[in-house]
Amino acid sequence: MKIEDHKKLRELFEKAQYIRDIKGDDFEDILKVHEDLKIALDNFYDLSEDEVENLIEVYEKRLEELTILADKTLTPYEIVKIVRHSQRFTLQDILENVYDSYVELGGEGEINIDPATVCAKAMLIRRVRDDFYVHQVMVIGHEKGSGEEFRRGGSATPWGNEKALRYIRMAETEGIPIHFFIFTPGAYPIEDYPGAAQQIARNLYTMAKVGVPMISFISEGGSGGAEAIGLADLRLMAEKGYYSVISPEGAAAIVAKIRDGRPPRELVEKMAKALKLTAQDNLKLGTIDRIIPEPPLGARKKDYDFFKKLKVELIKATDEVVLRTRGFKTFTKHALSKQTSENFSYHVDWELSEDEREILIEARYEKYRKMTQWAVIMPKGISYVIKEKGENFLRVIGNELKYRVLKSGHKTFKRLISDILSESSLLLKPVSDPVKTVYNLIVGKKVRPKLPTVPEEEVGLYELPVALEDRTVACPQAEKYGCPDIWVPDLYGEFCGVCPNCGYHFFLDYQWYLNNIFDRGSIKFFDEDIASTNPLNFEGHAEKLKEDRKRTGLKSAYLSFTAKIGGISVVCGMLVADFRQGTVGAAEGEKFIRAIELAKITRRPFLMFVHSTGGIRIQEGTV
C-alpha cells in the first residue's frame, strides 16, 4: 500500500508542477500546494498511512479544482507552453497507444538519418460487432522525444524531410493511407544540400499529387517545418495545440526589431494572441477541418482516454476522405457522422481505384485552392464574375483548339511535306547540283541583307534615379576581393548594378528589370485589382498596408504580367521589395496561382522574378 500511495503522491506532485509551469507561481495557491506536496514526498516514510491517505484525498480534490480553473483562463501563450511542456504526449506515445502494432522504418532511435522524423508501418484494427478488420497505414511525423538532444525538439533536417518523402512514395506504391503527426517548432535551421526550403518544396510538390488518403494531426505546427508533411486531405488539430507561421517569440523579435536577447514577455504574449494560432482560431480561419478535444490543460503521456478518442477520430477521418471519392454511400456517411466509440457499426475499405484516386487529387487541389480566398480583396459582383468566367472559358476553348487540333494537324502536314521534299531532293540532286554550281559562278552567291539594328543610345533604356549621382561607391566585398571604388553612373549604367571585379549585385529598383529584361512595350499587367488585406486584424497592419498602397501605387507585393523576351511570349510574376518588403500573403499567393494557371492554359513559359522578399507575411498568420 505504501508503494501505491507514494506513486499517487508523486503523480499529484507532478500535476502541481505542471500547473505551476503553465500558469506561473502567482496562480491561486499553486505554489503552496506544490511546496506542501514536496514536503510530503520528502517525509513520506515518516507519515502514517492515514495521514498519507488524507493528504492524497485533500490535494487530489484541490488540484482538480485548480486544473479546471486554469483551463478556463488559458491564454494563447499558455497554450504554446502546454504544447512545449515535457509532460506533453509525443508521437512515440501515439504509436504505442493509438495503433495496434507498428514497425519503425529507416532505423530506430538515434540510429537513424534524422531521429526528429519518424516513419513507421502501423496497423489499426476496426471492430464491427463481432468482426475485426485490419487497416495498414503509413505513419510519418516529428518526434520531440523526452529530453533527448538528438531529437532536436522535433525539428527536421532536409534529409529528414527527404526521408519522409521516400515513405510517402512508398505508401502510394502500396496504396495505403498516410497519417501525418506534426510536432515541430519549425524546420532545423540549416541550408546544407539539399537545402531546407528546397526539400520542403519537393515534399509539397509530391504530396499535391499523391493518390492515397492523407490525414494530418497537428499538436505543434511551427512555420515551414509543419508544411513539409502538412498538405493532407483532412486536417485534425489537438484542442490545446498551436499552428502558426512563426513562434510568438520570433514575431515579437521582428516587431520590436530585436537582434540579440529575448523580447519582453508582455510583447510575446501579445504576439501569441495576434497570430491567431490556437485550434479555435485556425478552425475559424479555415486552415484546419476538425478539433480533437483534450482533457483540461491538455493531454499528457498517461491520458489513455484521449488516445482512444484519437484512434476513433483517425479512423473516421480516413473513412471520410475515402467516402468523398465514392458515389452512393449515404447510409455509411450517416453512420460515420454518428460514430463516437471504438465499436464501429460499419466497415470502409481504404483501397482506392484509379478513378477514385483522380477524384481524391482533384478534391485536394480544390480544398487548398479555395482555403484562404476569403482573405483577399477581389472584384466581386455578378457582372465581374460572368466576365471573368466567360474570358477563362473562351481562353481555354481557344487554346485547346489551337494546340490540340490545329497545331497537331499542322505538325502532321509539315512532317509530310518535309518527307516529300527530302525524298524529291535526293532524286533531283544529281541533276540540280551541277546547275547550281554553274549559276553561282556566273551570278555570284546572293548575300541576305542584315536586319537594321537600333543604336544602343537611341533605345532609351530605363535609368535609375541613383545612376545620375556624380560620386563613387565602395563594393561591400572590397576588403575581401580588393575591389576598387566604382563610379555610380558606370555601376548602374554599363555594369547593370554588378561589381566588375567580384560580381557582387547591388540593389536595383524593380522598374529596372521590367524595362531592361523584357521587349519594349510588350508588358501587359493583369489581376491588378487583387489586393492584400488584414485578415487577422493584426494591430497596425491595416495602416501600413494603406501607406504602402499610397506610396507605391501597388495593391500587393506581387506583379502579374505577360511579356515577350526576344519575341517569345511568357507569363511572369514578380515579388517587389517596395510593398511590405516583398513579403507573401494570401493576395500574393492567389495572384501567383492565377499566373501559373494562365501559363498552363496558354502553353507559355512561366518566369518568376524575386526582386526581394522577406518571406511569409507574419501579420497574416497561417492564412
Secondary structure, 3 states (H helix, E strand, C coil): CHHHHHHHHHHHHHHHHHHHHHHCCCCCCHHHHHHHHHHHHHCHHHCCHHHHHHHHHHHHHHHHHHHHHHHHCCCHHHHHHHHHCCCECCHHHHHHHCCCEEEEECCCCCCCCCCCEEEEEEEEEEEECCEEEEEEEEEEEECCCCCCHHHHHHCCCHHHHHHHHHHHHHHHHHCCCEEEEEEECCCCCCCCCCCHHHHHHHHHHHHCCCCCCEEEEEEEEEHHHHHCCCCCCEEEEEEEEEEECCCHHHHHHHHHCCCCCCCCHHHHHHHHHHCCCEHHHHHHHCCCCEEECCCCCCCECCCHHHHHHHHHHHHHHHHHHHHHCCCCCHHHHHHHHHCCCCEECCCCCCCCCHHHHHHHHHHHHHHHHHCCHHHCECCCCHHHHHHHHHHHHHHHHHHHHHHHHHHHHHHHHHHHHHHHHHHHHHHHHHHHHHHHHHHHHHHCCCCCCCCCCCCHHHHCCCCCHHHHCCCEECCCCHHHHCCCCEEHHHHCCCCCCECCCCCCECCCCHHHHHHHHCCCCCCEEECCCCECCCCCCCCCHHHHHHHHHHHHCCCCCEEEEEEEECCEEEEEEEECCCCHHHCECHHHHHHHHHHHHHHHHHCCCEEEEECCCCCECHHHCCC
